[in-house]
Amino acid sequence: MKLTSKFEIPVHVVSRQVDGELVILDLESGLYFGLNEVGARFFALASEGASVDAVYDAMLQEYDVDAETLECDIRSLVSELEQRKLITYNQN
């Protein structure tokens, strides 16, 4: 994943806030996936077309977390969302 890569949410993926978490639905597979507040913030920034470094910088400012932990968490979440085809990123 390059720092300049931008996230994209596929057209078959929709999301809604439900009881304090973000629920994501893949309309093609019927898969539901839930994100807590921090994951929901990531997804919101990603859905705006933010680059990897922009998401990282914004979240580093907003949350009390060390840089290494945040980077690891973002990579892990991106990997999981990609595996489930809920997010893609443009590697240009």
Secondary structure, DSSP 8 states (H G I E B T S, - for coil): --TT-EEE--TTEEEEEETTEEEEEETTT--EEEE-HHHHHHHHHHHTT-BHHHHHHHHHHHS---HHHHHHHHHHHHHHHHHTTS-EEE--
